[in-house]
Amino acid sequence: MANLRSASSISVAVGRLAWLPGRVQASAAATADGLTHIPPREVHAIDTTAAGDCFVGVLAAGLDRGLSLEAACRRASVAAALACTRPGSQASLPTAAEIDSAAGVRADT
């Protein structure tokens, strides 16, 4: 995994979020308040082509919707894991309903 202390330093210096993608390991988000570790989701990966783009897109959408950094990162991790289970790039991107279902979010909440 990337150097977490460096990510924290970068985050403090620029006053922004620094995201550290994991490979098989967990991902982490560093802010001035500290690190948020996101454990990996185990899936049978078929194609990882769009996983990073999926993660970043779902993370940004979650933050825009007002989710906490941790909640947005967890949701993005679920989405990226789902994307890895399908071939292709755009065709592998999960819908919001698929992400909610995989994350165990009830439709009425």
DOKOL-762427 format. One line per 10 residues: number of its first residue (from 0); their letters; for each residue x negated, y negated, z of N, C-alpha, C. Coordinates in nm, 4 decimals, always signed. Each point is the difference from the previous one (the first is absolute). Layout:
<sites>
NUM> A> X Y Z X Y Z X Y Z  ...
</sites>
This chain:
<sites>
0> MANLRSASSI> -0.0852 +0.1175 +0.0000 +0.0852 -0.1175 +0.0000 -0.0896 -0.1235 +0.0000  +0.0526 -0.1059 -0.0496 -0.0746 -0.1255 -0.0048 -0.0351 -0.0452 +0.1415  -0.0941 -0.0895 +0.0099 -0.0430 -0.0513 +0.1290 +0.1092 -0.0884 +0.0600  +0.0617 +0.0495 +0.1063 +0.1133 -0.0720 +0.0597 -0.0423 -0.1298 +0.0656  -0.1189 -0.0054 +0.0585 -0.0457 -0.1249 +0.0610 -0.0173 -0.1083 -0.1053  -0.0496 +0.0380 -0.1169 -0.0152 -0.0976 -0.1084 +0.1353 -0.0525 -0.0443  +0.0982 +0.0894 -0.0096 +0.1335 -0.0430 -0.0412 +0.0585 -0.0969 +0.1016  -0.0191 +0.0270 +0.1270 +0.0497 -0.0917 +0.1027 -0.0680 -0.1354 -0.0120  -0.1306 -0.0004 -0.0254 -0.0738 -0.1251 -0.0159 +0.0503 -0.0780 -0.1203  +0.0244 +0.0701 -0.1099 +0.0519 -0.0655 -0.1202 +0.1366 -0.0602 +0.0307
10> SVAVGRLAWL> +0.0831 +0.0756 +0.0671 +0.1345 -0.0464 +0.0320 -0.0035 -0.1261 +0.0850  -0.0855 -0.0018 +0.1005 -0.0112 -0.1166 +0.0873 -0.0544 -0.1189 -0.0788  -0.0983 +0.0247 -0.0857 -0.0632 -0.1086 -0.0742 +0.0958 -0.0664 -0.0974  +0.0847 +0.0779 -0.0658 +0.0892 -0.0580 -0.1004 +0.1414 -0.0202 +0.0520  +0.0281 +0.0506 +0.1196 +0.1321 -0.0176 +0.0589 +0.1082 +0.0769 -0.0717  -0.0356 +0.1101 -0.0604 +0.0946 +0.0800 -0.0768 -0.0121 +0.1475 +0.0368  +0.0875 +0.0777 -0.0568 -0.0007 +0.1444 +0.0148 -0.1098 +0.0602 -0.0866  -0.0732 +0.0935 +0.0541 -0.0950 +0.0791 -0.0787 +0.0479 +0.1441 +0.0074  +0.0319 +0.0585 -0.1139 +0.0503 +0.1371 -0.0034 -0.1119 +0.0929 -0.0413  -0.0135 +0.1102 +0.0722 -0.1037 +0.0981 -0.0293 +0.0660 +0.1293 -0.0453
20> PGRVQASAAA> -0.0025 +0.0267 -0.1297 +0.0613 +0.1239 -0.0455 -0.0812 +0.1201 +0.0455  +0.0679 +0.1030 +0.0433 -0.0669 +0.1245 +0.0336 +0.0077 +0.0924 -0.1182  -0.0781 +0.0982 -0.0005 +0.0141 +0.1041 -0.1025 +0.0766 +0.1103 +0.0698  -0.0685 +0.0983 +0.0537 +0.0685 +0.1026 +0.0762 +0.0228 -0.0497 +0.1417  -0.0803 -0.0950 +0.0414 +0.0110 -0.0545 +0.1355 +0.1129 -0.1016 +0.0077  +0.0236 -0.0461 +0.1189 +0.1029 -0.1018 +0.0210 -0.0412 -0.1323 -0.0633  +0.0985 -0.0816 -0.0285 -0.0245 -0.1369 -0.0434 +0.0051 -0.0880 +0.1236  -0.0483 -0.1216 -0.0140 +0.0049 -0.0934 +0.1120 +0.0216 -0.1399 -0.0545  +0.0710 -0.0800 +0.0768 +0.0194 -0.1404 -0.0328 -0.0648 -0.0804 +0.1117  -0.0863 -0.0928 -0.0371 -0.0698 -0.0818 +0.0990 +0.0528 -0.1423 -0.0045
30> TADGLTHIPP> +0.0348 -0.0511 +0.1153 +0.0396 -0.1401 +0.0136 -0.0820 -0.0591 +0.1136  +0.0185 -0.1268 +0.0249 -0.0696 -0.0632 +0.1112 +0.0403 +0.0625 +0.1337  +0.1168 +0.0640 +0.0037 +0.0483 +0.0637 +0.1224 -0.0547 +0.1407 +0.0211  -0.0654 +0.0557 -0.0994 -0.0563 +0.1348 +0.0142 +0.0334 +0.0884 -0.1181  -0.0175 +0.1307 +0.0207 +0.0197 +0.0985 -0.1056 +0.1295 +0.0774 +0.0188  +0.0639 +0.0312 -0.1099 +0.1151 +0.0880 -0.0004 -0.0382 +0.1216 -0.0825  -0.0054 +0.1155 +0.0624 -0.0358 +0.1233 -0.0698 +0.1264 +0.0670 -0.0518  -0.0046 +0.0441 -0.1239 +0.1137 +0.0665 -0.0629 -0.0449 +0.1412 -0.0376  +0.0562 +0.1006 +0.0662 -0.0416 +0.1371 -0.0309 +0.0451 +0.0407 -0.1397  -0.0746 +0.0878 -0.0646 +0.0396 +0.0445 -0.1342 +0.1215 +0.0918 +0.0077
40> REVHAIDTTA> +0.0758 +0.0026 -0.1061 +0.1118 +0.0941 -0.0126 -0.0482 +0.1163 -0.0839  +0.0259 +0.1192 +0.0457 -0.0440 +0.1178 -0.0737 +0.0993 +0.0322 -0.1109  -0.0506 +0.0065 -0.1210 +0.0807 +0.0367 -0.1159 -0.0848 +0.0861 -0.0926  +0.0651 +0.0676 -0.0904 -0.0701 +0.0720 -0.1062 -0.0175 -0.1002 -0.1143  -0.1182 -0.0559 -0.0103 -0.0250 -0.1040 -0.0998 -0.0130 +0.0601 -0.1396  +0.0718 -0.0619 -0.0935 -0.0060 +0.0392 -0.1405 -0.0799 -0.1028 -0.0790  +0.0220 -0.1279 +0.0285 -0.0633 -0.1085 -0.0750 -0.0052 -0.1236 +0.0899  -0.1188 -0.0531 +0.0208 -0.0154 -0.1158 +0.0895 -0.0107 -0.1328 -0.0761  +0.0302 +0.0023 -0.1291 -0.0204 -0.1167 -0.0854 +0.0587 -0.1288 +0.0571  +0.1219 +0.0024 +0.0457 +0.0681 -0.1238 +0.0419 +0.0100 -0.0162 +0.1509
50> AGDCFVGVLA> -0.0656 +0.0850 +0.0757 +0.0168 -0.0028 +0.1457 -0.0396 -0.1337 +0.0622  -0.1129 -0.0540 -0.0374 -0.0448 -0.1274 +0.0572 +0.0915 -0.1151 -0.0368  +0.0389 -0.0064 -0.1266 +0.0920 -0.1057 -0.0433 +0.1335 +0.0138 +0.0722  +0.0456 +0.1231 +0.0170 +0.1257 +0.0245 +0.0710 -0.0110 -0.0475 +0.1441  -0.1101 +0.0348 +0.0662 -0.0200 -0.0408 +0.1386 +0.0062 -0.1519 +0.0129  -0.0768 -0.0684 -0.0831 -0.0079 -0.1460 +0.0092 +0.1354 -0.0644 -0.0309  +0.0702 +0.0504 -0.0995 +0.1302 -0.0559 -0.0349 +0.1025 +0.0173 +0.1110  +0.0038 +0.1199 +0.0582 +0.0960 +0.0254 +0.1071 -0.0399 -0.0754 +0.1271  -0.1298 -0.0123 +0.0264 -0.0467 -0.0797 +0.1132 +0.0447 -0.1455 -0.0159  -0.0243 -0.0576 -0.1170 +0.0385 -0.1396 -0.0249 +0.1510 -0.0181 +0.0110
60> AGLDRGLSLE> +0.0760 +0.0933 -0.0553 +0.1461 -0.0097 +0.0067 +0.0485 +0.0098 +0.1447  -0.0620 +0.0888 +0.0777 +0.0387 +0.0136 +0.1406 -0.0286 -0.1253 +0.0800  -0.1166 -0.0577 -0.0213 -0.0339 -0.1243 +0.0706 +0.0942 -0.1124 -0.0421  +0.0344 -0.0051 -0.1290 +0.0925 -0.1016 -0.0491 +0.1391 +0.0174 +0.0618  +0.0389 +0.1233 +0.0279 +0.1304 +0.0281 +0.0622 -0.0011 -0.0248 +0.1502  -0.1165 -0.0346 +0.0551 -0.0077 -0.0305 +0.1420 -0.0414 +0.1170 +0.0877  -0.0446 +0.1106 -0.0599 -0.0488 +0.1115 +0.0810 -0.1298 -0.0409 +0.0693  -0.0269 +0.0602 +0.1126 -0.1291 -0.0219 +0.0653 -0.1095 +0.0600 -0.0877  -0.1231 -0.0412 +0.0235 -0.1119 +0.0546 -0.0759 -0.0043 +0.1519 +0.0138  +0.0152 +0.0504 +0.1212 -0.0059 +0.1442 +0.0204 +0.1129 +0.0717 -0.0741
70> AACRRASVAA> +0.1212 -0.0513 +0.0102 +0.1139 +0.0630 -0.0681 -0.0174 -0.0042 -0.1520  -0.0476 -0.1124 -0.0512 -0.0212 -0.0121 -0.1448 -0.1090 +0.0958 -0.0467  -0.1065 +0.0140 +0.0776 -0.1077 +0.0931 -0.0355 +0.0486 +0.1447 +0.0039  +0.0778 +0.0341 +0.1005 +0.0530 +0.1369 +0.0088 +0.0924 +0.0297 -0.1183  +0.0841 -0.0954 -0.0343 +0.0897 +0.0184 -0.1145 -0.0814 +0.0135 -0.1294  -0.1011 -0.0810 -0.0153 -0.0854 +0.0069 -0.1188 -0.0741 +0.1326 -0.0073  -0.0416 +0.0526 +0.1139 -0.0682 +0.1288 +0.0034 +0.0925 +0.1119 -0.0469  +0.1249 -0.0047 +0.0440 +0.0992 +0.0985 -0.0449 +0.0177 -0.0102 -0.1512  +0.0151 -0.1213 -0.0502 +0.0215 -0.0212 -0.1437 -0.1178 +0.0504 -0.0824  -0.1210 -0.0320 +0.0430 -0.1184 +0.0442 -0.0735 -0.0124 +0.1519 +0.0006
80> ALACTRPGSQ> +0.0337 +0.0612 +0.1128 -0.0033 +0.1465 +0.0068 +0.0994 +0.0592 -0.0989  +0.1199 -0.0563 -0.0062 +0.0991 +0.0488 -0.0961 -0.0493 -0.0165 -0.1437  -0.0626 -0.1133 -0.0292 -0.0510 -0.0242 -0.1352 -0.1018 +0.1054 -0.0409  -0.0762 +0.0491 +0.0956 -0.1027 +0.1014 -0.0291 +0.0603 +0.1362 -0.0360  +0.1264 +0.0199 +0.0313 +0.0627 +0.1296 -0.0261 +0.0590 +0.0092 -0.1400  -0.0155 -0.1062 -0.0786 +0.0591 -0.0058 -0.1341 -0.1058 -0.0412 -0.1015  +0.0110 +0.0493 -0.1226 -0.0982 -0.0404 -0.1023 +0.0304 -0.1395 -0.0549  -0.1043 -0.0642 -0.0469 +0.0166 -0.1285 -0.0677 -0.0193 -0.1186 +0.0915  +0.0245 -0.1161 -0.0563 -0.0150 -0.1226 +0.0784 +0.1377 -0.0554 +0.0342  +0.0625 -0.0731 -0.0895 +0.1290 -0.0615 +0.0308 +0.1051 +0.1055 +0.0347
90> ASLPTAAEID> -0.0028 +0.1128 -0.0685 +0.0985 +0.1059 +0.0252 -0.0155 +0.0636 +0.1378  -0.1170 -0.0176 +0.0613 -0.0235 +0.0622 +0.1309 +0.0469 -0.0873 +0.1162  +0.0338 -0.1253 -0.0267 +0.0363 -0.0917 +0.1074 +0.1361 +0.0360 +0.0593  +0.0071 +0.0179 +0.1314 +0.1264 +0.0378 +0.0629 +0.0950 -0.1187 +0.0136  +0.1272 +0.0316 +0.0078 +0.1008 -0.1032 +0.0244 +0.0042 -0.0313 +0.1497  +0.0641 -0.1093 +0.0340 +0.0151 -0.0359 +0.1414 +0.0741 +0.1101 +0.0750  +0.1022 +0.0573 -0.0630 +0.0764 +0.1070 +0.0649 -0.0863 +0.1233 +0.0246  -0.0876 +0.0322 -0.0940 -0.0898 +0.1145 +0.0183 -0.0991 -0.0261 +0.1129  -0.0485 -0.1215 +0.0092 -0.0928 -0.0352 +0.1083 +0.0720 +0.0098 +0.1342  +0.1202 -0.0569 +0.0073 +0.0774 +0.0061 +0.1238 +0.0249 +0.1442 +0.0418
100> SAAGVRADT> +0.0383 +0.0846 -0.0947 +0.0284 +0.1397 +0.0297 -0.1243 +0.0714 +0.0525  -0.1120 -0.0201 -0.0667 -0.1250 +0.0650 +0.0423 -0.0496 -0.0526 +0.1344  +0.0313 -0.1268 +0.0284 -0.0424 -0.0612 +0.1257 +0.0972 +0.0301 +0.1129  +0.1149 +0.0599 -0.0328 +0.0982 +0.0312 +0.1023 +0.0857 -0.1182 +0.0406  +0.0138 -0.0976 -0.0910 +0.0824 -0.1181 +0.0271 +0.1430 +0.0292 -0.0427  +0.0951 -0.0256 +0.0886 +0.1413 +0.0216 -0.0329 +0.0509 -0.1115 -0.0891  +0.0854 +0.0344 -0.0946 +0.0524 -0.0973 -0.0959 +0.0846 -0.1076 +0.0665  +0.0586 +0.0302 +0.1162 +0.0888 -0.0971 +0.0652 -0.0711 -0.0886 +0.1005  -0.1342 +0.0008 -0.0003 -0.0730 -0.0849 +0.0946 -0.0594 -0.1180 -0.0699
</sites>
